[in-house]
Amino acid sequence: MESFALLDHDNDGLVSRADLASMLTSLGQATDPATLDQFFKDNGKETMTMASYVTTMQRLMGEIVPANDLHTAFQAFHADKNETIRTATLEKELKQAGMDPEVITQAIAEFSKSRFANEEFDYKLFIKTLCGPDQ
């Protein structure tokens, strides 16, 4: 999973509290112990493997944003409802929404290396990856 690779700064196959705190800080999110504990409570350890990361993210995404809400939000970007969004359109809209341009550029670059995007961002696949295969 590409998001795991983004967090695993030293490529050791583990995401530590420091790795996660660094990413959350770059996104302007809280990094207090209670926030970080939410990510590590499933395995009770100070690091996450890929498997524990996927389990944790599915739980958290299900709690934060239901898959149907994500579909609706992404569909607002285009009229034909083909489950993809032009990457340039997504980038423009995120900038207009006030997201940090550097974070957007980094995310788009990472998505472009992945199966989610090149000229088109496959948001249905992205949602399935975040929320589970039944979405």
DSSP file (Angstrom, degrees, kcal/mol; ACC not computed):
  #  RESIDUE AA STRUCTURE BP1 BP2  ACC     N-H-->O    O-->H-N    N-H-->O    O-->H-N    TCO  KAPPA ALPHA  PHI   PSI    X-CA   Y-CA   Z-CA
    1    1 A M     >        0   0    0      0, 0.0     4,-1.6     0, 0.0     3,-0.4   0.000 360.0 360.0 360.0 130.5    0.0    0.0    0.0
    2    2 A E  H  >  +     0   0    0      1,-0.2     4,-1.9     2,-0.2     5,-0.1   0.835 360.0  57.5 -64.7 -35.4    1.4    3.3   -1.1
    3    3 A S  H  > S+     0   0    0      1,-0.2     4,-1.4     2,-0.2    -1,-0.2   0.866 105.0  52.4 -66.4 -33.4    0.3    5.2    2.0
    4    4 A F  H  > S+     0   0    0     -3,-0.4     4,-2.2     1,-0.2     3,-0.3   0.927 107.6  51.7 -63.8 -44.4    2.3    2.8    4.2
    5    5 A A  H  < S+     0   0    0     -4,-1.6    -2,-0.2     1,-0.2    -1,-0.2   0.858 105.6  55.8 -61.5 -35.6    5.4    3.4    2.1
    6    6 A L  H  < S+     0   0    0     -4,-1.9    -1,-0.2     1,-0.2    -2,-0.2   0.871 112.5  42.3 -63.3 -35.9    4.9    7.2    2.5
    7    7 A L  H  < S+     0   0    0     -4,-1.4     2,-2.1    -3,-0.3     9,-0.2   0.817  95.5  79.8 -80.3 -31.7    4.9    6.8    6.3
    8    8 A D    ><  +     0   0    0     -4,-2.2     3,-1.4     1,-0.2    -1,-0.2  -0.508  58.4 172.4 -80.7  77.2    7.8    4.3    6.4
    9    9 A H  T 3  S+     0   0    0     -2,-2.1    -1,-0.2     1,-0.3     6,-0.1   0.812  75.5  41.6 -59.3 -36.5   10.6    6.9    6.1
   10   10 A D  T 3  S-     0   0    0      4,-0.3    -1,-0.3    -3,-0.2    -2,-0.1   0.356 103.8-126.7 -98.0   7.5   13.5    4.5    6.7
   11   11 A N    <   +     0   0    0     -3,-1.4    -2,-0.1    -6,-0.2     4,-0.1   0.831  66.7 133.8  54.9  38.3   12.0    1.6    4.6
   12   12 A D  S    S-     0   0    0      2,-0.4    -1,-0.1     0, 0.0     3,-0.1   0.385  78.5-107.6 -97.2   4.8   12.3   -0.9    7.5
   13   13 A G  S    S+     0   0    0      1,-0.2    37,-0.4    -5,-0.1     2,-0.4   0.581  90.3  96.0  82.5   9.2    8.8   -2.3    7.0
   14   14 A L        -     0   0    0     35,-0.1     2,-0.6    36,-0.1    -2,-0.4  -0.982  62.7-146.2-133.1 143.8    7.5   -0.6   10.1
   15   15 A V  E     -A   48   0A   0     33,-2.4    33,-2.1    -2,-0.4     2,-0.1  -0.954  24.9-163.6-107.0 120.6    5.7    2.7   10.8
   16   16 A S  E  >  -A   47   0A   0     -2,-0.6     4,-2.4    -9,-0.2     5,-0.2  -0.438  35.8-103.2 -95.1 171.7    6.7    4.2   14.1
   17   17 A R  H  > S+     0   0    0     29,-0.9     4,-3.0     1,-0.2     5,-0.2   0.892 124.8  52.7 -58.8 -40.0    5.0    6.9   16.2
   18   18 A A  H  > S+     0   0    0      2,-0.2     4,-2.2     1,-0.2    -1,-0.2   0.906 107.7  50.6 -64.9 -41.4    7.7    9.3   14.9
   19   19 A D  H  > S+     0   0    0      2,-0.2     4,-1.8     1,-0.2    -2,-0.2   0.945 114.8  43.3 -59.2 -48.4    6.9    8.4   11.3
   20   20 A L  H  X S+     0   0    0     -4,-2.4     4,-2.8     1,-0.2     5,-0.2   0.908 111.8  52.9 -66.0 -42.7    3.2    8.9   11.8
   21   21 A A  H  X S+     0   0    0     -4,-3.0     4,-2.5     1,-0.2    -1,-0.2   0.888 107.1  53.5 -60.8 -39.3    3.7   12.1   13.8
   22   22 A S  H  X S+     0   0    0     -4,-2.2     4,-2.0     2,-0.2    -1,-0.2   0.926 111.7  44.3 -61.2 -45.7    5.9   13.5   11.0
   23   23 A M  H  X S+     0   0    0     -4,-1.8     4,-1.2     2,-0.2    -2,-0.2   0.923 113.5  49.9 -66.5 -44.6    3.2   12.9    8.4
   24   24 A L  H  <>S+     0   0    0     -4,-2.8     5,-3.1     1,-0.2     3,-0.4   0.906 109.9  51.7 -62.1 -40.6    0.4   14.2   10.6
   25   25 A T  H ><5S+     0   0    0     -4,-2.5     3,-1.7     1,-0.2    -1,-0.2   0.918 106.8  52.8 -60.6 -43.8    2.4   17.4   11.2
   26   26 A S  H 3<5S+     0   0    0     -4,-2.0    -1,-0.2     1,-0.3    -2,-0.2   0.761 110.0  49.5 -65.5 -22.4    2.9   17.9    7.5
   27   27 A L  T 3<5S-     0   0    0     -4,-1.2    -1,-0.3    -3,-0.4    -2,-0.2   0.379 118.7-112.2 -94.0   2.9   -0.8   17.7    7.1
   28   28 A G  T < 5S+     0   0    0     -3,-1.7    -3,-0.2     1,-0.2     2,-0.2   0.746  71.6 139.1  75.0  23.6   -1.5   20.2    9.9
   29   29 A Q      < -     0   0    0     -5,-3.1    -1,-0.2    -6,-0.2    -2,-0.1  -0.592  59.5 -88.9-100.9 162.4   -3.0   17.5   12.1
   30   30 A A        -     0   0    0     -2,-0.2    -1,-0.1     1,-0.1    -6,-0.0  -0.355  30.5-174.1 -67.4 145.5   -2.6   17.0   15.9
   31   31 A T        +     0   0    0     -7,-0.1    -1,-0.1     4,-0.1   -10,-0.1   0.046  33.9 137.0-128.3  24.0    0.2   14.7   17.1
   32   32 A D  S  > S-     0   0    0      1,-0.1     4,-2.2     4,-0.0     3,-0.5  -0.267  70.6-101.4 -68.3 161.7   -0.6   14.6   20.8
   33   33 A P  H  > S+     0   0    0      0, 0.0     4,-2.6     0, 0.0     5,-0.1   0.853 121.5  54.7 -54.8 -39.0   -0.3   11.2   22.5
   34   34 A A  H  > S+     0   0    0      2,-0.2     4,-1.0     1,-0.2    -2,-0.0   0.899 109.3  47.8 -63.7 -39.4   -4.0   10.6   22.5
   35   35 A T  H >> S+     0   0    0     -3,-0.5     3,-0.6     1,-0.2     4,-0.6   0.943 114.0  45.8 -65.3 -47.9   -4.2   11.1   18.7
   36   36 A L  H >X S+     0   0    0     -4,-2.2     3,-1.2     1,-0.2     4,-1.1   0.864 104.4  63.3 -64.1 -35.6   -1.3    8.8   18.1
   37   37 A D  H 3X S+     0   0    0     -4,-2.6     4,-1.2     1,-0.3     3,-0.3   0.834  92.4  64.9 -58.1 -32.6   -2.7    6.2   20.4
   38   38 A Q  H << S+     0   0    0     -4,-1.0    -1,-0.3    -3,-0.6     4,-0.2   0.846 104.2  46.0 -58.6 -33.4   -5.7    5.8   18.1
   39   39 A F  H << S+     0   0    0     -3,-1.2    -1,-0.2    -4,-0.6     3,-0.2   0.755 118.3  39.8 -81.7 -25.2   -3.4    4.5   15.4
   40   40 A F  H  X>S+     0   0    0     -4,-1.1     4,-1.5    -3,-0.3     5,-0.5   0.406  86.9  91.0-107.2   1.8   -1.5    2.0   17.6
   41   41 A K  T  <5S+     0   0    0     -4,-1.2    -1,-0.1     1,-0.2    -2,-0.1   0.768  77.9  64.8 -72.9 -23.1   -4.3    0.6   19.8
   42   42 A D  T  45S+     0   0    0     -4,-0.2    -1,-0.2    -3,-0.2    -2,-0.1   0.854 117.9  23.3 -67.4 -34.0   -5.1   -2.3   17.5
   43   43 A N  T  45S-     0   0    0     -3,-0.5    -2,-0.2     2,-0.2    -1,-0.2   0.546  93.1-135.5-111.4  -8.3   -1.7   -3.9   18.0
   44   44 A G  T  <5 +     0   0    0     -4,-1.5     2,-0.2     1,-0.2    -3,-0.1   0.661  67.6 110.4  66.6  16.4   -0.6   -2.5   21.4
   45   45 A K  S   <S-     0   0    0     -5,-0.5    -1,-0.2     2,-0.2    -2,-0.2  -0.603  79.0-116.9-115.7 176.7    2.9   -1.8   20.1
   46   46 A E  S    S+     0   0    0     -2,-0.2   -29,-0.9    -3,-0.1     2,-0.3   0.443  97.8  44.5 -92.8  -3.4    4.9    1.3   19.3
   47   47 A T  E    S-A   16   0A   0    -31,-0.2     2,-0.4    -7,-0.1   -31,-0.2  -0.931  71.6-140.4-135.9 160.5    5.2    0.3   15.6
   48   48 A M  E     -A   15   0A   0    -33,-2.1   -33,-2.4    -2,-0.3     2,-0.1  -0.978   7.5-148.1-123.2 136.8    2.8   -1.0   12.9
   49   49 A T     >  -     0   0    0     -2,-0.4     4,-2.4   -35,-0.2     5,-0.2  -0.395  42.0 -95.6 -83.1 174.5    3.5   -3.6   10.2
   50   50 A M  H  > S+     0   0    0    -37,-0.4     4,-2.6     1,-0.2     5,-0.2   0.921 126.0  51.1 -57.9 -44.6    1.8   -3.3    6.9
   51   51 A A  H  > S+     0   0    0      1,-0.2     4,-2.1     2,-0.2    -1,-0.2   0.923 112.6  43.8 -62.5 -45.5   -0.9   -5.7    8.1
   52   52 A S  H  > S+     0   0    0      1,-0.2     4,-2.4     2,-0.2    -1,-0.2   0.854 112.3  54.7 -69.6 -32.1   -1.7   -3.8   11.3
   53   53 A Y  H  X S+     0   0    0     -4,-2.4     4,-3.0     2,-0.2     5,-0.2   0.937 108.3  47.7 -63.1 -47.4   -1.6   -0.5    9.4
   54   54 A V  H  X S+     0   0    0     -4,-2.6     4,-2.4     2,-0.2     5,-0.2   0.927 113.3  48.3 -61.0 -45.2   -4.2   -1.7    6.9
   55   55 A T  H  X S+     0   0    0     -4,-2.1     4,-1.9    -5,-0.2    -1,-0.2   0.927 114.0  47.0 -60.0 -45.5   -6.4   -3.0    9.7
   56   56 A T  H  X S+     0   0    0     -4,-2.4     4,-3.0     1,-0.2     5,-0.2   0.925 112.2  48.9 -63.3 -46.4   -6.1    0.3   11.6
   57   57 A M  H  X S+     0   0    0     -4,-3.0     4,-3.0     1,-0.2     5,-0.3   0.887 109.4  52.1 -65.2 -38.5   -6.7    2.5    8.6
   58   58 A Q  H  X S+     0   0    0     -4,-2.4     4,-1.8    -5,-0.2    -1,-0.2   0.920 113.2  45.7 -62.4 -41.8   -9.9    0.5    7.7
   59   59 A R  H  X S+     0   0    0     -4,-1.9     4,-1.6    -5,-0.2    -2,-0.2   0.952 116.5  44.1 -64.7 -49.3  -11.2    0.9   11.2
   60   60 A L  H  X S+     0   0    0     -4,-3.0     4,-2.6     1,-0.2     5,-0.2   0.909 113.4  49.4 -65.9 -42.5  -10.3    4.6   11.4
   61   61 A M  H  X S+     0   0    0     -4,-3.0     4,-2.3    69,-0.3    -1,-0.2   0.882 109.4  52.9 -65.3 -36.4  -11.6    5.5    7.9
   62   62 A G  H  < S+     0   0    0     -4,-1.8    -1,-0.2    -5,-0.3    -2,-0.2   0.851 113.8  43.8 -64.7 -33.2  -14.9    3.7    8.7
   63   63 A E  H  < S+     0   0    0     -4,-1.6    -2,-0.2    -5,-0.1    -1,-0.2   0.853 121.1  39.2 -77.2 -36.0  -15.2    5.8   11.8
   64   64 A I  H  < S+     0   0    0     -4,-2.6    -2,-0.2     1,-0.3    -3,-0.2   0.961 129.4   5.1 -82.3 -55.4  -14.2    9.1   10.2
   65   65 A V  S  < S-     0   0    0     -4,-2.3    -1,-0.3    -5,-0.2    -2,-0.1  -0.960  70.7-131.5-139.0 116.3  -15.8    9.0    6.8
   66   66 A P    >>  -     0   0    0      0, 0.0     4,-1.7     0, 0.0     3,-0.8  -0.347  28.1-116.6 -63.3 148.2  -18.2    6.4    5.4
   67   67 A A  H 3> S+     0   0    0      1,-0.3     4,-2.6     2,-0.2     5,-0.2   0.851 114.6  58.7 -55.4 -37.7  -17.3    5.1    2.0
   68   68 A N  H 3> S+     0   0    0      1,-0.2     4,-2.3     2,-0.2    -1,-0.3   0.881 104.6  50.7 -61.8 -37.0  -20.6    6.5    0.6
   69   69 A D  H <> S+     0   0    0     -3,-0.8     4,-2.4     2,-0.2    -1,-0.2   0.885 109.5  50.2 -67.6 -38.0  -19.6   10.0    1.7
   70   70 A L  H  X S+     0   0    0     -4,-1.7     4,-2.6     2,-0.2     5,-0.2   0.925 110.0  50.5 -64.6 -44.0  -16.2    9.6    0.0
   71   71 A H  H  X S+     0   0    0     -4,-2.6     4,-2.5     1,-0.2    -2,-0.2   0.940 111.9  48.0 -57.7 -47.3  -17.9    8.5   -3.2
   72   72 A T  H  X S+     0   0    0     -4,-2.3     4,-1.1     1,-0.2    -1,-0.2   0.910 111.6  49.9 -60.9 -43.7  -20.3   11.5   -3.1
   73   73 A A  H >< S+     0   0    0     -4,-2.4     3,-0.5     1,-0.2     4,-0.3   0.931 113.7  44.5 -62.7 -45.8  -17.4   13.9   -2.4
   74   74 A F  H >< S+     0   0    0     -4,-2.6     3,-1.7     1,-0.2     4,-0.2   0.867 107.1  59.5 -68.2 -34.9  -15.3   12.6   -5.3
   75   75 A Q  H >< S+     0   0    0     -4,-2.5     3,-1.5     1,-0.3    -1,-0.2   0.760  90.5  71.6 -65.2 -23.4  -18.3   12.5   -7.7
   76   76 A A  T << S+     0   0    0     -4,-1.1    -1,-0.3    -3,-0.5    -2,-0.2   0.689  86.1  68.3 -65.1 -16.6  -18.7   16.3   -7.2
   77   77 A F  T <  S+     0   0    0     -3,-1.7     2,-0.3    -4,-0.3    -1,-0.3   0.641 109.2  20.5 -77.8 -14.7  -15.6   16.8   -9.2
   78   78 A H    <   -     0   0    0     -3,-1.5     3,-0.1    -4,-0.2    -1,-0.1  -0.982  60.5-136.3-154.5 161.6  -17.1   15.6  -12.5
   79   79 A A  S    S+     0   0    0     -2,-0.3    -1,-0.1     1,-0.1    -4,-0.0   0.725  93.8  63.2 -93.7 -24.5  -20.4   15.1  -14.3
   80   80 A D  S    S-     0   0    0      1,-0.0    -1,-0.1     2,-0.0    -5,-0.0   0.586  85.4-143.0 -86.3  -7.6  -19.9   11.8  -16.0
   81   81 A K        +     0   0    0     -6,-0.2    -6,-0.1     1,-0.1    -2,-0.1   0.820  47.0 147.5  55.4  37.5  -19.6    9.7  -12.8
   82   82 A N        -     0   0    0      2,-0.3    -1,-0.1    -7,-0.1     3,-0.1   0.337  66.3-112.7 -87.1   8.5  -16.9    7.4  -14.4
   83   83 A E  S    S+     0   0    0      1,-0.2    41,-1.1   -12,-0.1    40,-0.6   0.662  87.5  92.1  69.5  20.2  -15.2    6.9  -11.0
   84   84 A T  E     -B  122   0B   0     38,-0.2     2,-0.4    39,-0.1    -2,-0.3  -0.966  56.4-157.6-134.6 157.4  -12.0    8.8  -12.1
   85   85 A I  E     -B  121   0B   0     36,-1.7    36,-3.9    -2,-0.3     2,-0.1  -0.995  32.9-105.0-131.5 137.4  -11.0   12.4  -11.8
   86   86 A R  E  >  -B  120   0B   0     -2,-0.4     4,-2.3    34,-0.3     3,-0.4  -0.448  29.7-133.5 -59.8 131.2   -8.5   14.2  -13.9
   87   87 A T  H  > S+     0   0    0     32,-2.7     4,-2.5     1,-0.2     5,-0.2   0.872 105.5  54.3 -57.5 -39.8   -5.4   14.6  -11.7
   88   88 A A  H  > S+     0   0    0     31,-0.4     4,-2.3     1,-0.2    -1,-0.2   0.879 108.2  50.0 -63.3 -37.5   -5.0   18.2  -12.7
   89   89 A T  H  > S+     0   0    0     -3,-0.4     4,-2.6     2,-0.2    -2,-0.2   0.925 110.7  48.8 -66.1 -44.9   -8.6   18.9  -11.6
   90   90 A L  H  X S+     0   0    0     -4,-2.3     4,-2.4     1,-0.2     5,-0.2   0.926 111.9  49.4 -60.6 -45.3   -8.2   17.2   -8.3
   91   91 A E  H  X S+     0   0    0     -4,-2.5     4,-2.0     1,-0.2    -1,-0.2   0.926 112.0  48.1 -60.0 -46.2   -5.0   19.2   -7.7
   92   92 A K  H  X S+     0   0    0     -4,-2.3     4,-2.3     1,-0.2    -2,-0.2   0.920 112.7  48.0 -61.2 -45.7   -6.7   22.5   -8.6
   93   93 A E  H  X S+     0   0    0     -4,-2.6     4,-1.7     1,-0.2    -1,-0.2   0.888 110.1  51.4 -66.0 -39.7   -9.7   21.9   -6.4
   94   94 A L  H  <>S+     0   0    0     -4,-2.4     5,-2.3    -5,-0.2     4,-0.3   0.890 110.4  49.4 -65.4 -38.2   -7.6   20.9   -3.4
   95   95 A K  H ><5S+     0   0    0     -4,-2.0     3,-1.5     1,-0.2    -2,-0.2   0.917 110.3  50.4 -64.7 -42.8   -5.5   24.1   -3.7
   96   96 A Q  H 3<5S+     0   0    0     -4,-2.3    -1,-0.2     1,-0.3    -2,-0.2   0.803 104.6  58.8 -65.6 -27.5   -8.7   26.1   -3.9
   97   97 A A  T 3<5S-     0   0    0     -4,-1.7    -1,-0.3    -5,-0.2    -2,-0.2   0.528 124.7-104.4 -78.8  -5.1  -10.0   24.4   -0.8
   98   98 A G  T < 5 +     0   0    0     -3,-1.5    -3,-0.2     1,-0.3    -2,-0.1   0.551  66.3 153.0  98.4   8.0   -6.9   25.7    1.1
   99   99 A M      < -     0   0    0     -5,-2.3    -1,-0.3     1,-0.1   -72,-0.0  -0.452  59.4 -91.0 -71.5 145.8   -4.8   22.5    1.2
  100  100 A D     >  -     0   0    0      1,-0.2     4,-2.3    -2,-0.1     3,-0.4  -0.370  31.4-141.7 -58.1 120.8   -1.0   23.1    1.4
  101  101 A P  H  > S+     0   0    0      0, 0.0     4,-2.6     0, 0.0     5,-0.2   0.834 100.5  54.8 -56.7 -34.6    0.3   23.2   -2.2
  102  102 A E  H  > S+     0   0    0      2,-0.2     4,-2.2     1,-0.2     5,-0.2   0.908 108.8  47.3 -66.3 -40.8    3.5   21.3   -1.2
  103  103 A V  H  > S+     0   0    0     -3,-0.4     4,-2.8     2,-0.2     5,-0.2   0.909 112.5  50.3 -65.6 -41.7    1.4   18.5    0.4
  104  104 A I  H  X S+     0   0    0     -4,-2.3     4,-3.1     2,-0.2     5,-0.3   0.939 110.4  49.1 -60.9 -47.6   -0.8   18.3   -2.7
  105  105 A T  H  X S+     0   0    0     -4,-2.6     4,-2.2     1,-0.2    -1,-0.2   0.910 113.2  47.2 -59.5 -43.3    2.2   18.1   -5.0
  106  106 A Q  H  X S+     0   0    0     -4,-2.2     4,-2.3     2,-0.2    -1,-0.2   0.927 114.0  47.0 -64.4 -45.3    3.8   15.4   -2.9
  107  107 A A  H  X S+     0   0    0     -4,-2.8     4,-3.0     2,-0.2     5,-0.2   0.926 112.6  48.6 -63.9 -45.2    0.5   13.4   -2.7
  108  108 A I  H  X S+     0   0    0     -4,-3.1     4,-2.4     1,-0.2    -1,-0.2   0.902 111.2  51.4 -61.9 -40.9   -0.1   13.7   -6.5
  109  109 A A  H  X S+     0   0    0     -4,-2.2     4,-1.0    -5,-0.3    -1,-0.2   0.915 112.4  45.7 -62.3 -42.8    3.4   12.6   -7.2
  110  110 A E  H >X S+     0   0    0     -4,-2.3     4,-0.6     1,-0.2     3,-0.6   0.917 112.9  49.6 -66.7 -42.8    3.0    9.6   -5.0
  111  111 A F  H >< S+     0   0    0     -4,-3.0     6,-1.4     1,-0.2     3,-1.1   0.877 105.7  58.3 -62.5 -35.9   -0.4    8.7   -6.5
  112  112 A S  H 3< S+     0   0    0     -4,-2.4    -1,-0.2     1,-0.3    -2,-0.2   0.785 104.8  50.5 -65.4 -26.6    1.2    9.0   -9.9
  113  113 A K  H << S+     0   0    0     -4,-1.0    -1,-0.3    -3,-0.6    -2,-0.2   0.610 110.2  65.1 -81.4 -12.4    3.7    6.3   -9.0
  114  114 A S  S << S-     0   0    0     -3,-1.1     3,-0.3    -4,-0.6    -3,-0.1  -0.230  99.3 -97.6-102.5-172.6    0.9    4.1   -7.9
  115  115 A R  S    S+     0   0    0      1,-0.2     7,-0.1    -2,-0.1     3,-0.1   0.515 109.7  73.5 -82.9  -5.4   -2.0    2.3   -9.4
  116  116 A F  S    S+     0   0    0     -5,-0.3     6,-4.0     1,-0.2     2,-0.3   0.817 102.4   7.5 -79.8 -30.7   -4.4    5.2   -8.3
  117  117 A A  B     +C  121   0B   0     -6,-1.4     4,-0.2    -3,-0.3    -1,-0.2  -0.996  40.9 142.2-154.6 150.1   -3.4    7.8  -10.7
  118  118 A N  S    S-     0   0    0      2,-1.0    -6,-0.1    -2,-0.3   -31,-0.1  -0.119 103.5 -18.9-140.0 -96.0   -1.5    9.0  -13.8
  119  119 A E  S    S+     0   0    0      1,-0.1   -32,-2.7    -2,-0.1   -31,-0.4   0.725 142.9  46.6 -81.7 -23.2   -3.6   11.5  -15.8
  120  120 A E  E    S-B   86   0B   0    -34,-0.3    -2,-1.0   -33,-0.1     2,-0.6  -0.956  78.1-139.2-121.6 138.0   -6.8   10.2  -14.0
  121  121 A F  E     -BC  85 117B   0    -36,-3.9   -36,-1.7    -2,-0.4     2,-1.5  -0.868  14.8-145.0 -95.6 117.0   -7.2    9.5  -10.2
  122  122 A D  E  >  +B   84   0B   0     -6,-4.0     4,-1.9    -2,-0.6   -38,-0.2  -0.646  24.2 175.0 -84.3  89.0   -9.1    6.3   -9.7
  123  123 A Y  H  > S+     0   0    0     -2,-1.5     4,-2.7   -40,-0.6    -1,-0.2   0.790  72.7  60.1 -72.6 -25.9  -11.1    7.3   -6.6
  124  124 A K  H  > S+     0   0    0    -41,-1.1     4,-2.3     2,-0.2    -1,-0.2   0.940 109.3  43.5 -64.7 -45.1  -13.1    4.0   -6.5
  125  125 A L  H  > S+     0   0    0    -42,-0.3     4,-2.1     2,-0.2    -2,-0.2   0.895 113.2  53.0 -64.6 -39.8   -9.9    2.0   -6.1
  126  126 A F  H  X S+     0   0    0     -4,-1.9     4,-2.1     2,-0.2    -2,-0.2   0.921 109.9  47.5 -60.8 -45.5   -8.6    4.6   -3.6
  127  127 A I  H  X S+     0   0    0     -4,-2.7     4,-3.4     1,-0.2     5,-0.4   0.907 110.6  51.9 -64.5 -42.4  -11.8    4.3   -1.5
  128  128 A K  H  X S+     0   0    0     -4,-2.3     4,-1.8     1,-0.2    -1,-0.2   0.889 109.8  50.2 -60.9 -38.2  -11.6    0.4   -1.6
  129  129 A T  H  < S+     0   0    0     -4,-2.1    -1,-0.2     2,-0.2    -2,-0.2   0.904 118.3  37.9 -67.1 -40.7   -8.0    0.6   -0.4
  130  130 A L  H  < S+     0   0    0     -4,-2.1   -69,-0.3    -5,-0.2    -2,-0.2   0.908 129.7  27.8 -75.3 -43.0   -8.9    2.9    2.5
  131  131 A C  H  < S-     0   0    0     -4,-3.4    -3,-0.2     1,-0.3    -2,-0.2   0.508 117.2 -90.1-105.0  -6.4  -12.3    1.5    3.5
  132  132 A G    ><  -     0   0    0     -4,-1.8     3,-1.6    -5,-0.4    -1,-0.3  -0.210  41.4 -76.7 111.6 157.5  -12.0   -2.2    2.5
  133  133 A P  T 3  S+     0   0    0      0, 0.0    -1,-0.1     0, 0.0    -5,-0.1   0.653 118.3  67.0 -67.3 -17.1  -12.8   -4.3   -0.6
  134  134 A D  T 3         0   0    0      1,-0.2    -2,-0.1    -3,-0.2    -6,-0.1   0.431 360.0 360.0 -82.8   2.9  -16.6   -4.3    0.0
  135  135 A Q    <         0   0    0     -3,-1.6    -1,-0.2    -7,-0.1    -7,-0.1   0.462 360.0 360.0 -88.0 360.0  -16.9   -0.6   -0.7
